[in-house]
Amino acid sequence: MISTNPQENVEEYAAAALKLYLHLPETPLKASSNDRQTAANLHARGISLETIESALLLASIRRLSRLPELPRLLPIRSLAYFLPVIEEILANPVPNDYLGYLRKKVESLKNR
């Protein structure tokens, strides 16, 4: 599990958030300066890494679960793509045990 210590510094937090982002399917191989700024802004807002991870995974599941007959989506190019889903999770928090389910679901969808 990734730490959500509110005292951790912005660099550690941003590195952890960007690692989560870059390990998703359909994301870039490396973070941009805009991605680092977005992560720093999320830190400044006090958003937990668990919330970020839940949002990233939920958005990925939605993308990976699209019907195959629909037009293919372009790859994700920015951490900012996930901001609306982060806001959604903040408004409607997921249960504590849901994160494990989301991780498993993304793995199963990536491998099909």
FENURKA-V97158 format. One record per pair of residues at least 4 apart in sequence whose ideal C-beta (glycine too) atoms are under 7 Angstrom apart, sorted by the first residue. I is the first residue (numbers start at 1). GAP is how many residues later the second one is. Records with the same first field share a line. If there is no record, write none. Layout:
I = GAP ; GAP
//
This chain:
2 = 14 ; 47 ; 51
3 = 5 ; 46
4 = 44 ; 45 ; 46
6 = 40
8 = 4 ; 5
9 = 4
10 = 4 ; 30 ; 33
11 = 4
12 = 4
13 = 4 ; 26 ; 30 ; 36
14 = 4 ; 22 ; 25 ; 26 ; 29
15 = 4
16 = 4 ; 33
17 = 4 ; 22 ; 25 ; 32 ; 35
18 = 4 ; 13 ; 17 ; 18 ; 21
19 = 4
20 = 32 ; 33 ; 36
21 = 6 ; 14 ; 35 ; 58
22 = 5 ; 6 ; 8 ; 9
24 = 32 ; 36
25 = 35 ; 39 ; 85
26 = 37 ; 49 ; 50
27 = 49
28 = 49
31 = 4 ; 5
33 = 4
34 = 4 ; 44 ; 46
35 = 4 ; 43 ; 44
36 = 4
37 = 4
38 = 4 ; 41 ; 42
39 = 4 ; 40
40 = 4
41 = 4
42 = 5 ; 10
47 = 4 ; 5 ; 39
49 = 4
50 = 4 ; 49
51 = 4 ; 35 ; 38 ; 39
52 = 4 ; 34
53 = 4 ; 46
54 = 4 ; 35 ; 40 ; 44 ; 45 ; 48
55 = 4 ; 27 ; 30 ; 31 ; 34
56 = 4 ; 26
57 = 4 ; 45 ; 46 ; 49
58 = 4 ; 27 ; 44
59 = 4 ; 23 ; 26
60 = 4 ; 46
61 = 4 ; 41 ; 44 ; 45 ; 48
63 = 10
64 = 45 ; 46
65 = 44
66 = 4
76 = 5
82 = 4
83 = 4
84 = 4
85 = 4
86 = 4
87 = 4
88 = 4
89 = 4 ; 5
94 = 4
98 = 4
99 = 4
100 = 4
101 = 4
102 = 4
103 = 4
104 = 4
105 = 4
106 = 4
107 = 4
108 = 4
//
